[in-house]
Amino acid sequence: MRVLLVDDHAVVRSGLARVLRAGGWQMVAEAGSSQEALAQADAQEWDLVVIDALLGQEDGLKLARRLRSLFPRLPLMILSMHSVRESCAKLSRWVCRLL
């Protein structure tokens, strides 16, 4: 499985990538911003994109919507450090429908 990790914290990306690789995932790539993620998504076919909901100064939800419009069949996973209830309250109904 080819996974693209999108998080503005390099330590988080690195840790998640290490766990996924240890679990036998074929290819794991990292992006630290929406721009990097869009470039990676365009350059390579992915089985899953994992996106930080609060992507630093950017909005992970906006990135998810953009990816969904460009690649409608691409599976997306939104990560948040908040509880599901907090995340639903802070993000949007769109994300909550995915949970």
Phi and psi in radians as a Rosetta constraint file:
Dihedral C 1 N 2 CA 2 C 2 CIRCULARHARMONIC -1.771 0.35
Dihedral N 2 CA 2 C 2 N 3 CIRCULARHARMONIC 2.126 0.35
Dihedral C 2 N 3 CA 3 C 3 CIRCULARHARMONIC -2.153 0.35
Dihedral N 3 CA 3 C 3 N 4 CIRCULARHARMONIC 2.355 0.35
Dihedral C 3 N 4 CA 4 C 4 CIRCULARHARMONIC -1.895 0.35
Dihedral N 4 CA 4 C 4 N 5 CIRCULARHARMONIC 2.125 0.35
Dihedral C 4 N 5 CA 5 C 5 CIRCULARHARMONIC -1.736 0.35
Dihedral N 5 CA 5 C 5 N 6 CIRCULARHARMONIC 2.222 0.35
Dihedral C 5 N 6 CA 6 C 6 CIRCULARHARMONIC -2.134 0.35
Dihedral N 6 CA 6 C 6 N 7 CIRCULARHARMONIC 1.914 0.35
Dihedral C 6 N 7 CA 7 C 7 CIRCULARHARMONIC -2.689 0.35
Dihedral N 7 CA 7 C 7 N 8 CIRCULARHARMONIC 2.480 0.35
Dihedral C 7 N 8 CA 8 C 8 CIRCULARHARMONIC -1.376 0.35
Dihedral N 8 CA 8 C 8 N 9 CIRCULARHARMONIC -0.135 0.35
Dihedral C 8 N 9 CA 9 C 9 CIRCULARHARMONIC -1.782 0.35
Dihedral N 9 CA 9 C 9 N 10 CIRCULARHARMONIC 1.976 0.35
Dihedral C 9 N 10 CA 10 C 10 CIRCULARHARMONIC -1.039 0.35
Dihedral N 10 CA 10 C 10 N 11 CIRCULARHARMONIC -0.623 0.35
Dihedral C 10 N 11 CA 11 C 11 CIRCULARHARMONIC -1.135 0.35
Dihedral N 11 CA 11 C 11 N 12 CIRCULARHARMONIC -0.714 0.35
Dihedral C 11 N 12 CA 12 C 12 CIRCULARHARMONIC -1.136 0.35
Dihedral N 12 CA 12 C 12 N 13 CIRCULARHARMONIC -0.832 0.35
Dihedral C 12 N 13 CA 13 C 13 CIRCULARHARMONIC -1.004 0.35
Dihedral N 13 CA 13 C 13 N 14 CIRCULARHARMONIC -0.820 0.35
Dihedral C 13 N 14 CA 14 C 14 CIRCULARHARMONIC -1.087 0.35
Dihedral N 14 CA 14 C 14 N 15 CIRCULARHARMONIC -0.765 0.35
Dihedral C 14 N 15 CA 15 C 15 CIRCULARHARMONIC -1.119 0.35
Dihedral N 15 CA 15 C 15 N 16 CIRCULARHARMONIC -0.811 0.35
Dihedral C 15 N 16 CA 16 C 16 CIRCULARHARMONIC -1.094 0.35
Dihedral N 16 CA 16 C 16 N 17 CIRCULARHARMONIC -0.729 0.35
Dihedral C 16 N 17 CA 17 C 17 CIRCULARHARMONIC -1.080 0.35
Dihedral N 17 CA 17 C 17 N 18 CIRCULARHARMONIC -0.735 0.35
Dihedral C 17 N 18 CA 18 C 18 CIRCULARHARMONIC -1.098 0.35
Dihedral N 18 CA 18 C 18 N 19 CIRCULARHARMONIC -0.768 0.35
Dihedral C 18 N 19 CA 19 C 19 CIRCULARHARMONIC -1.096 0.35
Dihedral N 19 CA 19 C 19 N 20 CIRCULARHARMONIC -0.785 0.35
Dihedral C 19 N 20 CA 20 C 20 CIRCULARHARMONIC -1.137 0.35
Dihedral N 20 CA 20 C 20 N 21 CIRCULARHARMONIC -0.753 0.35
Dihedral C 20 N 21 CA 21 C 21 CIRCULARHARMONIC -1.111 0.35
Dihedral N 21 CA 21 C 21 N 22 CIRCULARHARMONIC -0.708 0.35
Dihedral C 21 N 22 CA 22 C 22 CIRCULARHARMONIC -1.122 0.35
Dihedral N 22 CA 22 C 22 N 23 CIRCULARHARMONIC -0.487 0.35
Dihedral C 22 N 23 CA 23 C 23 CIRCULARHARMONIC -1.441 0.35
Dihedral N 23 CA 23 C 23 N 24 CIRCULARHARMONIC 0.039 0.35
Dihedral C 23 N 24 CA 24 C 24 CIRCULARHARMONIC 1.618 0.35
Dihedral N 24 CA 24 C 24 N 25 CIRCULARHARMONIC 0.204 0.35
Dihedral C 24 N 25 CA 25 C 25 CIRCULARHARMONIC -1.205 0.35
Dihedral N 25 CA 25 C 25 N 26 CIRCULARHARMONIC 2.394 0.35
Dihedral C 25 N 26 CA 26 C 26 CIRCULARHARMONIC -1.071 0.35
Dihedral N 26 CA 26 C 26 N 27 CIRCULARHARMONIC -1.006 0.35
Dihedral C 26 N 27 CA 27 C 27 CIRCULARHARMONIC -2.400 0.35
Dihedral N 27 CA 27 C 27 N 28 CIRCULARHARMONIC 2.221 0.35
Dihedral C 27 N 28 CA 28 C 28 CIRCULARHARMONIC -2.222 0.35
Dihedral N 28 CA 28 C 28 N 29 CIRCULARHARMONIC 2.191 0.35
Dihedral C 28 N 29 CA 29 C 29 CIRCULARHARMONIC -2.119 0.35
Dihedral N 29 CA 29 C 29 N 30 CIRCULARHARMONIC 2.822 0.35
Dihedral C 29 N 30 CA 30 C 30 CIRCULARHARMONIC -2.204 0.35
Dihedral N 30 CA 30 C 30 N 31 CIRCULARHARMONIC 2.550 0.35
Dihedral C 30 N 31 CA 31 C 31 CIRCULARHARMONIC -2.397 0.35
Dihedral N 31 CA 31 C 31 N 32 CIRCULARHARMONIC 2.400 0.35
Dihedral C 31 N 32 CA 32 C 32 CIRCULARHARMONIC -1.755 0.35
Dihedral N 32 CA 32 C 32 N 33 CIRCULARHARMONIC -0.008 0.35
Dihedral C 32 N 33 CA 33 C 33 CIRCULARHARMONIC -2.671 0.35
Dihedral N 33 CA 33 C 33 N 34 CIRCULARHARMONIC 2.931 0.35
Dihedral C 33 N 34 CA 34 C 34 CIRCULARHARMONIC -1.067 0.35
Dihedral N 34 CA 34 C 34 N 35 CIRCULARHARMONIC -0.729 0.35
Dihedral C 34 N 35 CA 35 C 35 CIRCULARHARMONIC -1.081 0.35
Dihedral N 35 CA 35 C 35 N 36 CIRCULARHARMONIC -0.784 0.35
Dihedral C 35 N 36 CA 36 C 36 CIRCULARHARMONIC -1.090 0.35
Dihedral N 36 CA 36 C 36 N 37 CIRCULARHARMONIC -0.730 0.35
Dihedral C 36 N 37 CA 37 C 37 CIRCULARHARMONIC -1.110 0.35
Dihedral N 37 CA 37 C 37 N 38 CIRCULARHARMONIC -0.773 0.35
Dihedral C 37 N 38 CA 38 C 38 CIRCULARHARMONIC -1.100 0.35
Dihedral N 38 CA 38 C 38 N 39 CIRCULARHARMONIC -0.702 0.35
Dihedral C 38 N 39 CA 39 C 39 CIRCULARHARMONIC -1.134 0.35
Dihedral N 39 CA 39 C 39 N 40 CIRCULARHARMONIC -0.768 0.35
Dihedral C 39 N 40 CA 40 C 40 CIRCULARHARMONIC -1.130 0.35
Dihedral N 40 CA 40 C 40 N 41 CIRCULARHARMONIC -0.733 0.35
Dihedral C 40 N 41 CA 41 C 41 CIRCULARHARMONIC -1.120 0.35
Dihedral N 41 CA 41 C 41 N 42 CIRCULARHARMONIC -0.591 0.35
Dihedral C 41 N 42 CA 42 C 42 CIRCULARHARMONIC -1.339 0.35
Dihedral N 42 CA 42 C 42 N 43 CIRCULARHARMONIC -0.548 0.35
Dihedral C 42 N 43 CA 43 C 43 CIRCULARHARMONIC -1.482 0.35
Dihedral N 43 CA 43 C 43 N 44 CIRCULARHARMONIC -0.386 0.35
Dihedral C 43 N 44 CA 44 C 44 CIRCULARHARMONIC -2.438 0.35
Dihedral N 44 CA 44 C 44 N 45 CIRCULARHARMONIC 2.613 0.35
Dihedral C 44 N 45 CA 45 C 45 CIRCULARHARMONIC -1.537 0.35
Dihedral N 45 CA 45 C 45 N 46 CIRCULARHARMONIC 2.254 0.35
Dihedral C 45 N 46 CA 46 C 46 CIRCULARHARMONIC -2.026 0.35
Dihedral N 46 CA 46 C 46 N 47 CIRCULARHARMONIC 2.627 0.35
Dihedral C 46 N 47 CA 47 C 47 CIRCULARHARMONIC -1.578 0.35
Dihedral N 47 CA 47 C 47 N 48 CIRCULARHARMONIC -0.403 0.35
Dihedral C 47 N 48 CA 48 C 48 CIRCULARHARMONIC -2.807 0.35
Dihedral N 48 CA 48 C 48 N 49 CIRCULARHARMONIC 2.442 0.35
Dihedral C 48 N 49 CA 49 C 49 CIRCULARHARMONIC -2.083 0.35
Dihedral N 49 CA 49 C 49 N 50 CIRCULARHARMONIC 2.181 0.35
Dihedral C 49 N 50 CA 50 C 50 CIRCULARHARMONIC -1.822 0.35
Dihedral N 50 CA 50 C 50 N 51 CIRCULARHARMONIC 2.136 0.35
Dihedral C 50 N 51 CA 51 C 51 CIRCULARHARMONIC -2.129 0.35
Dihedral N 51 CA 51 C 51 N 52 CIRCULARHARMONIC 2.307 0.35
Dihedral C 51 N 52 CA 52 C 52 CIRCULARHARMONIC -1.202 0.35
Dihedral N 52 CA 52 C 52 N 53 CIRCULARHARMONIC 2.229 0.35
Dihedral C 52 N 53 CA 53 C 53 CIRCULARHARMONIC -1.082 0.35
Dihedral N 53 CA 53 C 53 N 54 CIRCULARHARMONIC -0.665 0.35
Dihedral C 53 N 54 CA 54 C 54 CIRCULARHARMONIC -1.980 0.35
Dihedral N 54 CA 54 C 54 N 55 CIRCULARHARMONIC 1.449 0.35
Dihedral C 54 N 55 CA 55 C 55 CIRCULARHARMONIC -1.432 0.35
Dihedral N 55 CA 55 C 55 N 56 CIRCULARHARMONIC 1.201 0.35
Dihedral C 55 N 56 CA 56 C 56 CIRCULARHARMONIC 1.065 0.35
Dihedral N 56 CA 56 C 56 N 57 CIRCULARHARMONIC -2.222 0.35
Dihedral C 56 N 57 CA 57 C 57 CIRCULARHARMONIC -1.365 0.35
Dihedral N 57 CA 57 C 57 N 58 CIRCULARHARMONIC -0.152 0.35
Dihedral C 57 N 58 CA 58 C 58 CIRCULARHARMONIC -1.710 0.35
Dihedral N 58 CA 58 C 58 N 59 CIRCULARHARMONIC 3.091 0.35
Dihedral C 58 N 59 CA 59 C 59 CIRCULARHARMONIC -2.060 0.35
Dihedral N 59 CA 59 C 59 N 60 CIRCULARHARMONIC 2.005 0.35
Dihedral C 59 N 60 CA 60 C 60 CIRCULARHARMONIC -1.066 0.35
Dihedral N 60 CA 60 C 60 N 61 CIRCULARHARMONIC -0.528 0.35
Dihedral C 60 N 61 CA 61 C 61 CIRCULARHARMONIC -1.160 0.35
Dihedral N 61 CA 61 C 61 N 62 CIRCULARHARMONIC -0.708 0.35
Dihedral C 61 N 62 CA 62 C 62 CIRCULARHARMONIC -1.091 0.35
Dihedral N 62 CA 62 C 62 N 63 CIRCULARHARMONIC -0.713 0.35
Dihedral C 62 N 63 CA 63 C 63 CIRCULARHARMONIC -1.090 0.35
Dihedral N 63 CA 63 C 63 N 64 CIRCULARHARMONIC -0.769 0.35
Dihedral C 63 N 64 CA 64 C 64 CIRCULARHARMONIC -1.040 0.35
Dihedral N 64 CA 64 C 64 N 65 CIRCULARHARMONIC -0.758 0.35
Dihedral C 64 N 65 CA 65 C 65 CIRCULARHARMONIC -1.109 0.35
Dihedral N 65 CA 65 C 65 N 66 CIRCULARHARMONIC -0.717 0.35
Dihedral C 65 N 66 CA 66 C 66 CIRCULARHARMONIC -1.120 0.35
Dihedral N 66 CA 66 C 66 N 67 CIRCULARHARMONIC -0.803 0.35
Dihedral C 66 N 67 CA 67 C 67 CIRCULARHARMONIC -1.080 0.35
Dihedral N 67 CA 67 C 67 N 68 CIRCULARHARMONIC -0.706 0.35
Dihedral C 67 N 68 CA 68 C 68 CIRCULARHARMONIC -1.088 0.35
Dihedral N 68 CA 68 C 68 N 69 CIRCULARHARMONIC -0.691 0.35
Dihedral C 68 N 69 CA 69 C 69 CIRCULARHARMONIC -1.223 0.35
Dihedral N 69 CA 69 C 69 N 70 CIRCULARHARMONIC -0.616 0.35
Dihedral C 69 N 70 CA 70 C 70 CIRCULARHARMONIC -1.415 0.35
Dihedral N 70 CA 70 C 70 N 71 CIRCULARHARMONIC -0.631 0.35
Dihedral C 70 N 71 CA 71 C 71 CIRCULARHARMONIC -2.321 0.35
Dihedral N 71 CA 71 C 71 N 72 CIRCULARHARMONIC 1.335 0.35
Dihedral C 71 N 72 CA 72 C 72 CIRCULARHARMONIC -1.024 0.35
Dihedral N 72 CA 72 C 72 N 73 CIRCULARHARMONIC -0.434 0.35
Dihedral C 72 N 73 CA 73 C 73 CIRCULARHARMONIC -1.696 0.35
Dihedral N 73 CA 73 C 73 N 74 CIRCULARHARMONIC -0.016 0.35
Dihedral C 73 N 74 CA 74 C 74 CIRCULARHARMONIC -1.305 0.35
Dihedral N 74 CA 74 C 74 N 75 CIRCULARHARMONIC 2.096 0.35
Dihedral C 74 N 75 CA 75 C 75 CIRCULARHARMONIC -1.181 0.35
Dihedral N 75 CA 75 C 75 N 76 CIRCULARHARMONIC 2.351 0.35
Dihedral C 75 N 76 CA 76 C 76 CIRCULARHARMONIC -2.133 0.35
Dihedral N 76 CA 76 C 76 N 77 CIRCULARHARMONIC 2.507 0.35
Dihedral C 76 N 77 CA 77 C 77 CIRCULARHARMONIC -2.242 0.35
Dihedral N 77 CA 77 C 77 N 78 CIRCULARHARMONIC 2.250 0.35
Dihedral C 77 N 78 CA 78 C 78 CIRCULARHARMONIC -1.763 0.35
Dihedral N 78 CA 78 C 78 N 79 CIRCULARHARMONIC 2.213 0.35
Dihedral C 78 N 79 CA 79 C 79 CIRCULARHARMONIC -1.818 0.35
Dihedral N 79 CA 79 C 79 N 80 CIRCULARHARMONIC 2.536 0.35
Dihedral C 79 N 80 CA 80 C 80 CIRCULARHARMONIC -2.538 0.35
Dihedral N 80 CA 80 C 80 N 81 CIRCULARHARMONIC 2.529 0.35
Dihedral C 80 N 81 CA 81 C 81 CIRCULARHARMONIC -1.415 0.35
Dihedral N 81 CA 81 C 81 N 82 CIRCULARHARMONIC -0.143 0.35
Dihedral C 81 N 82 CA 82 C 82 CIRCULARHARMONIC -1.559 0.35
Dihedral N 82 CA 82 C 82 N 83 CIRCULARHARMONIC 2.810 0.35
Dihedral C 82 N 83 CA 83 C 83 CIRCULARHARMONIC -1.143 0.35
Dihedral N 83 CA 83 C 83 N 84 CIRCULARHARMONIC 2.854 0.35
Dihedral C 83 N 84 CA 84 C 84 CIRCULARHARMONIC -0.998 0.35
Dihedral N 84 CA 84 C 84 N 85 CIRCULARHARMONIC -0.776 0.35
Dihedral C 84 N 85 CA 85 C 85 CIRCULARHARMONIC -1.068 0.35
Dihedral N 85 CA 85 C 85 N 86 CIRCULARHARMONIC -0.811 0.35
Dihedral C 85 N 86 CA 86 C 86 CIRCULARHARMONIC -1.106 0.35
Dihedral N 86 CA 86 C 86 N 87 CIRCULARHARMONIC -0.757 0.35
Dihedral C 86 N 87 CA 87 C 87 CIRCULARHARMONIC -1.069 0.35
Dihedral N 87 CA 87 C 87 N 88 CIRCULARHARMONIC -0.766 0.35
Dihedral C 87 N 88 CA 88 C 88 CIRCULARHARMONIC -1.079 0.35
Dihedral N 88 CA 88 C 88 N 89 CIRCULARHARMONIC -0.694 0.35
Dihedral C 88 N 89 CA 89 C 89 CIRCULARHARMONIC -1.196 0.35
Dihedral N 89 CA 89 C 89 N 90 CIRCULARHARMONIC -0.642 0.35
Dihedral C 89 N 90 CA 90 C 90 CIRCULARHARMONIC -1.509 0.35
Dihedral N 90 CA 90 C 90 N 91 CIRCULARHARMONIC -0.545 0.35
Dihedral C 90 N 91 CA 91 C 91 CIRCULARHARMONIC -1.589 0.35
Dihedral N 91 CA 91 C 91 N 92 CIRCULARHARMONIC -1.616 0.35
Dihedral C 91 N 92 CA 92 C 92 CIRCULARHARMONIC -2.984 0.35
Dihedral N 92 CA 92 C 92 N 93 CIRCULARHARMONIC 2.940 0.35
Dihedral C 92 N 93 CA 93 C 93 CIRCULARHARMONIC -1.144 0.35
Dihedral N 93 CA 93 C 93 N 94 CIRCULARHARMONIC -0.493 0.35
Dihedral C 93 N 94 CA 94 C 94 CIRCULARHARMONIC -1.045 0.35
Dihedral N 94 CA 94 C 94 N 95 CIRCULARHARMONIC -0.814 0.35
Dihedral C 94 N 95 CA 95 C 95 CIRCULARHARMONIC -1.159 0.35
Dihedral N 95 CA 95 C 95 N 96 CIRCULARHARMONIC -0.738 0.35
Dihedral C 95 N 96 CA 96 C 96 CIRCULARHARMONIC -1.082 0.35
Dihedral N 96 CA 96 C 96 N 97 CIRCULARHARMONIC -0.562 0.35
Dihedral C 96 N 97 CA 97 C 97 CIRCULARHARMONIC -1.159 0.35
Dihedral N 97 CA 97 C 97 N 98 CIRCULARHARMONIC -0.432 0.35
Dihedral C 97 N 98 CA 98 C 98 CIRCULARHARMONIC -1.425 0.35
Dihedral N 98 CA 98 C 98 N 99 CIRCULARHARMONIC -0.344 0.35
